[in-house]
């Protein structure tokens, strides 16, 4: 008798489940269907990844917005994506994606020597109390070395909503200066 294959669960699906179990069920059953906002987010992550790979190859820490928009055009062409995974977004979402790309290039610098992984799938087997082994999986946007014993997990957002709670900016915090190697704007 063969060992059953472990059930894979995305971390984001678990987060959805904590908000609304029925939504998580629909997400699991729907498979790879994308709402326009989700498609924009997927494409934004592809742009971020390609920008970071390009900066690393070039040994640069920032990119001109015009160059970033060329990368966006290449990502939108989706030539390296199987036809069943091609994403189509409406014009208003394309406008948001262009704004995200320009802001990413204009406002942020990156120390690419600290980047450990970009959009890399990570899996961890967990033996649950019922004895069943399940696999928790996630795909962090960017993993960066912060110190000898610290890793920073970056989570890019392509939306333009205000924070859930107002934040009091700390003028000494370099992330508030408009240019940093930590995280893209939300």
N, C-alpha and C positions, 0 to 999 in steps of 0.2 A: 504494500500500500504506500503510495507516495504522499509526501508531506504537502498539505494544501498551501497554495501560494498566499502570502500575507496580503491582507486588505490594505490598500494605500489610501491615505486621507491627506488632502492638502491642508496646511495650517490655516489658510484663508477660509476654507470650508468650515473648519472648526470654529473660527471666529464668527462666521455667518450663523452657524448653529446656535452659538451662545446668544445671538440677537433674535433669531427666528428659526426654529427647527424646520418649519415647513419650507422656508426659502432654501435652506441647505439641501433638503430633499430634492427640490426642483432643480437646484444647481447640479446635483449629482446625476439626476435623470436626464437633464438637458444636454449634458456633454459639452461640446465646444461651441455653443451658440453665444453670440455676443450682442449685448445692447450697445448702442452707439458710444455711450460713455466708457464702457468696458473696452471696446475696440480702440478708442482714443488712448486709454491707459496702456493697452498692450503695445500700440505703436510708439507711444512716448517712451516706454521701457526699451524698445528696440533702438530708438534714437539715442537715448542715454548710453546704452551699451556700446553702440557704434562710435559715438563721440569719444567715450573713454578709451576704447581700443585704438582709435585714430590718434588721440593725444599721446598714448603710450608709445605707439609706433614712431611718432614724430619727435618724442622727447620733449613735448610741450606741456604747459600747465593750464593753458586757456585756448579758446578758439574764437575766431571772429564769427559774429552772427551769420554773415554771408556763407561761410564755410559750413556752419551748422545747418543752414537751410538746404545746402546741397546734400548733406547727409540725410536730412528729412526727405527730400525728393527721392533719394535712392531707397530709403526705407519704405516710402509709400509705393514705389514700383513693385515691391515684394517679389522680385525675380527669384529669390532663394527660398520662397515659401511654397509648399505644395498647394495646388489649386484649391483643395478643399479647406485650407487654412487661411486663404486670402481674406483680409478684412476690408470692408467697405465702410467709410464713414461719411456722414452728410457734411455739407459745407460749413455749418456752424461748428461742428466738432473739429473740422480741419483748421478753422481759424484758431480755436483754442490750442490745438497741437502746434501750430506755427508760433503762437505767443509763448508757449512752454519752451519750445526749442530756442527761440531768440533769448528768452530770459536765462535759460540754462547756459548759453554761450556768453551772454553779456555780463551776468552777475556772479559767475562762479569760476574759481580756479581749483585745480586738482593737483595733488601730489600723487601722480600715478605710480610712483615707486612703492607707495603704501597699500595699493590695491592688491588684495589676495584673490578675489573672484568677482566676476560680473555676471549676473543672471545665471548662476550655476545651481542646478538642482541638487539639494542635499536631502538625504534620507536617513532616518534613524529608526531601528526596530525597537519596539516597546512591547514587553510582555505585560499584558493587562491582568487585572485581578481575576478574570475568568479563565486565565491560562492561555488565551489566544494571543499570538504574536501579531501585532499590527505595525504598520509602517507609517510614521509621521513624516511628511515630506514638505519641504518649503523651498522657495527659490528667492533668496534675498537679492535685492537689486544690486547692491555693492557691499562687499566685505572689505574693510580697511583695517590695517594695523594701527592701533592708537598708541600702544606702548608695548614693552616686552611681554606683558601679561594681559593685554586688553585688545579686543577686536570691536570695531564699530560696525553695526549693521545699518546701512542706509536704506531708507524706504521712500522712494520718489513718489510724489503725487502730481498728477497733471490737472487736477481740479483747481478752481479758483475761489472756493468757498472760504469764509472767514474761519478762524480757529474756533473750536467749540467753546473755549473759555478765553477771555482776554489775557494776554501775556504782558507782564511788565518787562520791557526791554532792559537788559543789563548792559550799560554802555561799555563795560569792560569785556563782555562776551564777544570774541572774534566772529562768531556766527551771525551776529547782529550788524556787522560792519558792511554787509552787502557783498563781500567777496570772501570766500573761504574754501577750504578743501574738505568740508564736512558733508554737507547735504544740499541737494538741489532745493529750490523754493517749492513750497507746497501750494 
